[in-house]
Amino acid sequence: MAKIRRLSVKLGRKKTTTPGAHPGSFSIPSDALVPKALCFIYDNDSFQEIDVTQFDQLKNAYQELGEKTLWLHVSGFGDKSFYEDLASLFQLHRLELEDVFNVYQRPKVDEYEGHLFFVSRLLSMTDETLNNDQLSLILGKNFVISIQEKHQDFFDPIRQRLRNGKGKMRTLQAGYLAYALMDAVIDYYYPALEKIGLKLDDLEDELLSNPSQDSMNRILQIKRELIVFRRAIWPERDKINDILRSSFDEVPEETKLFFRDSYDHCIQILDIVESYKEVTASLMDVYLSSVSHKLNQVMKVLTIISTIFIPLTFIVGLYGMNFQLTNPETGESLPMNMPELNSPYGYIGVIAVMLLIVVVQLYIFHRKGWIRFRE
């Protein structure tokens, strides 16, 4: 028997603090990765890239920033003192750090003194597994800090744009960089949804030809993946809508124009998710219909076999009765008691009659369309 694959996506994974702990408290998971920090300092005419190995490098770069823009990308939570120093340098609130480390936060935007705090969901598909990670963004007047739990590289295209100095990356303020990072997160939804669409197409063909329990399991897996997408993209749309409707100093009006494009992408993704949910529901119906059809076919075959054997069983049972043509005591003839019993061709005659009955039944079933000898 084939093993049923376990669903490889979880609806949510939340790390919580101890019940009753004071607000802003957080703890580092024991399996947390060592932080890797990469810092970019740029303006329209210059660009500098720093691989941060000691916190003093970051501190000196920020103190000498001037009119330039700083982007710090950190991946990994395994050094609490590093984040304590980071919060002190950029005047981050303890509640922000709590949201950073409690990695299942819904997409949102919070306003703090001197900066904004954003949360986005990083959804990507590797093989058959949907990865659901969190990206925390802190946007100040001249700096952007992006933090994620794993050492996965999602933003290499943005770094290349900064290095090459193409487009508006260096000419606009830090708000545009924050937009570019959040827009990249949304762009990753499209290839993941495309893979889900391909899986739905394959499942549709499989369900029409050979439905199985594994097919049902994969339908349920896709259904759970779509729930994850829906739980991510709905608040993401609301977050961008809040940015567009609010007057944050960190997000100038010229940058809001680009956020409108991200808002449109959220609407498109929502439409795709809803249409895929309908397809998944229809595939569920197709699976149940296919299984029911297969069961009906089996029951039809068994019913036909039973129907064929009903008259044969009657004949066999009739001739299995212990009647005789003569009285064994008196020798008197009993003409009404099965004269075929002493016939030299009685056995062959009964078999021939039984075969004739089977042929006649099969012919009638074929004429009525209940069975087909040729497709």
N, C-alpha and C positions, 0 to 999 in steps of 0.2 A: 504493500500500500504506500502510495506516495505521501511524503510528509508535507504537511501544510506549513507554508512559510509564515513566520511571525511578521506582524506589521512592523515596519522599520521606522516609523515616524511617530513621535509622541506629540500629543496635543499641547503639552506645556511642561516645562521643567523649571521649577522655582526653588531658589535657595533662599531660605528665610533665616532671620536672626532668631535668637532665643526669645520665646514669648515673654513679654514684659520688659524687654530691653529698652533703653532710652532711645528716642529718635536720633537717627544719624549714626547709630552704631553699625559696624560691619565686621565681618571676619573673613580671613583668607582661606579658601578651600585647601585641604592638604595636598591635593593633586594639581594645584594651580601651576601654570607654566611660568618660567622665569621671564620677566618683562623684557621686551625688545623695543627700544625707542629710536625713532628716526625723526630728525628735525630738519625743516626746510625754512630758510629765511630768504625773502625775496622782495623785490619791488620791480618797477618797470625796467630798470637798467641793470640789476644785479641779481644773482642767485647763489645761494650757499646751501650745501647739504652736509649735515652733521650726523654721524652715527653715535648716538649718545651712549656712552659706556659709564660715565660718572655724572652724577646730578649737577655738579659744579659747571660742567659744560653747558647744560641747559640754562642754569641760573645766570651765567655770564652772558649768554646769547640774548636772553630776555632783557637783561638790564641795559644792554647796548643796542636794543632793537631800533629805537628812534622812530622814524616814519615807515619802516619796513613792516612786512607781515610775516608772522611766524606760524608755521603748521607743525605741530607735534603729533606724531602717530605712535601709539603705544599698544602693543599686543602682549597679553599675559598678565596675570594677577599675582604672581608669586613673590612679590616684595612689598610688604605693607609700608615700610618706612619710605620707599620711593613715592608712593601715593600720598603719604602724609606730607612729605616735602613739596610735592606737586600742588597739593591743596593750599599749602602755606604760600607758595610763590605766586600762584594765580588767584589767591583769595577765593577758593572754592568752598561752598557750604558743605557741611557734613552730610546733609540729606542727599546731595548730588553723589557723593561717594557711596552712600548706601544704595542708591539706584544703580550705580555702575556695577557693583559687585553682586547685587541681587539680579541675576542676568535674565530673568523673564519679566521684563517691563513692557507694557504696551507702548507703541509709538506715541510720543507726546512732546510738547515744548513747555518748559518752565522758565519763568523770568526771575533772575536773581540780580542783585546789585552789581552792575558793571558787566554782566554777561548773560547769555542764554544757555539753557541746557536742553539738548535734544536727545531723544531715543528713537532709533530705527531698528527694524528687524531685517537681518541679513539672511535671506532665503536663497539657497543654492542646491542644485541637484548633482550628486556624485553617484554614479552607477544607478542603483535603485533606491538610494537613501536621500531623503530631503533633510538638509542641514538647516537648523533654525537657530541662528546666533544673534547676538545683540551688538549694535554699534551705538556707543555713547559719544555725543558731540558737545563740545563746549565752545561757544562762539563769543569772543570779546571784540573790542573795538579793532584791535590789530593782531589778534591771534585766534587760532582754531586748534583745539585739542580733540583728537579722535582716539577712542579707546575700545578695544575688543578683547575677548577672552582668549581666542585661539590665534596661532601664528599662521593665519590664512591671508593671502595677499589678494585683496579685492580692488586695490586702488592704484595699481601700477600704471594704467593709462593716464590717470590724473598726474602722477609724478612725472611721467614722460612729457606731458603738456607743460608742466612747470619747468622742467629742464630745458625744453626746446624753446620756451618763451612764445608759444603759439597761442592764438586766440586771445581771450580776455583774462586768462588766469592771473597774469602779473599786473595788468593795468587796473583791474577793479579791486575792491577792498576785500576784507576777510569774509564778508557775507557771501560773496560769490563763490569762494572756496567751499564754504559750508553747503551752499546749494549744490555745487558740483559733486560733493561727497554723497549727499542724500539722493541726488538724481542717479548716481551710479548704483546705489543700493536698489533703487526702483528698477533700473535697467536690468539688473540680474534676475528679476522676476520673469522676464520674457523667455529666456532660454529654458528656465526650469518649467514654465508652463508649456513650452513647446514639447518638452520631453513627456510631460503628462498627456498632451494631446496625441502624441505618437503611441503611447501605451494604450490610450482609449481606442485608437484605430485598430491596433493589434487585437485588443480584447474583443472588439465587435466581430472581427473575422473569426476568432476562435470560438466565440459563443454560438455563432451560426453553424459552425461545422462540428465542434467537439467540446461542448461545455463540460467543465469539471469543477471539483471543489477548489482547486487551485485558482481557477478563474474567478470564483466568488471571493476568494481571499484577496486577490489583487484588486478587485473592484472596491472592496472595503478599504484597502490601503490607499487607493487613489481618493476615495471619499474623505479619509482622514487628512490626507495631504491638502485637499482643497479647503478643508476647515481651517488648517493652519494658515493658508494663504488669505482666507477671508478675515481671520482674526488679525492678520498683520496689515492688510491693505486698507481696511476700513478706518482704523485709527490713524494710519499714515495719511490718508486723505484729509481727515479732520485736522491733523497737525498742520499740514500745508495750508489748509483753509484758515486756520488761526494765524499763521504767519502773514497771509495775504490781507486779512482783515484787521490785524493789529499794527500799531505804529512803533515797532521796535527800532531803537536807534541803531542797533547792530545790523539791521537789514534795510538798506536804503531802497528807495523806490525803483531805481534802475535794476536792482537785483530781483525785486518782486515780479518783474516781467518774466524772468526765467522760472520762478517758482510756479507761475501759471501754467507753464509747459509741463512741469512735474505733476501738477494737479490733473491735467488732461491725461497724463500717463496712468495716474491712479484710477481714473474713471475707466480707461480702456482695460486695465487689468481686472477691475471689478466685473466688467462685462464678460471678459473671458472666463473668469472664475465661475460666475453665475451660469454661463452657457455650459461649461464643463460639468457643473453640478447637475444640470438637467440631463446631459448625456449619460452621466454616471447612474442617475435614477432610471433612465430608459434601459441602460445595459443590465441593471438589476432585474428589470421586468423581462428583458430578453432571456436572461439566465433562467429565471423561474419558469418562463414559458417553454424554453428548450428542454429543461429537465422534465417538466410536465408532459411535453410532447414525447420525449423518449420513454417515459413511464407508460403513456398511453399506447405507444407502439408495442412495448413489451406485453402489456395487458391484452392487446388485440391478438397478438400471436398466441398467447396462452389460451385465450378464449376460443380461438379457432381450433386449436389442438383439442381442447376439451369438448368442443361441439362435435368434432369428427369422431371422437371416441365414445360419445353418448350412445348412438345406435349400435356401434360395435359391442359395447359393453352389454347392451340389452340382448343382442343375439347370443353372445357368449353365456350370459346368465340364463337365458331361456334354455339353451341346449345343455346347460350344466345341471338341470333338474333330473333326478333319478326316476324317470318313467321307463316302462318296458312295453313291448308290443304284445307279449303273452303273459298270462298268469303263471308264475313259476310253480304253483301247487297243482293247478288243474290243467294247465296247458291251453286254456281258453284264449282265443285271439282277442286282442284289445285294439280295434282299428283306429280309435281316436287318439291313441297315445304315440305321437311322434313317429310316423312311418319312416322318416328319413334315417332313423337310427340303424336300420338294417340295410339301407341302400348302399351298394358298392361304391357309389360316387358321392355319398352324402358329405363326407369331410371336405372333399375338393369343391363340391357345390356350395357349401356354406362359406368357405374361404373366398370363392369367386363372388358370391353375393356381397360379402363384406368389402372386397376391393371395389366392386361396382358402386357401392354406397359412398365410399371415400371419393372416388372419381367424380360422381355426381355432385357431392357437396363442394368439392374444390371448384368445379365448373360454375356452380351457382354463386359461390363467394367471389370468384373472378368476375363474373358478369355484373355483380352488384358493386364492384370496385372496392371490396373489402381487402383483397390481396392482389398483388401484382407479380406475375411470373417474369416479366421483362420491364425494365425501366426505359 
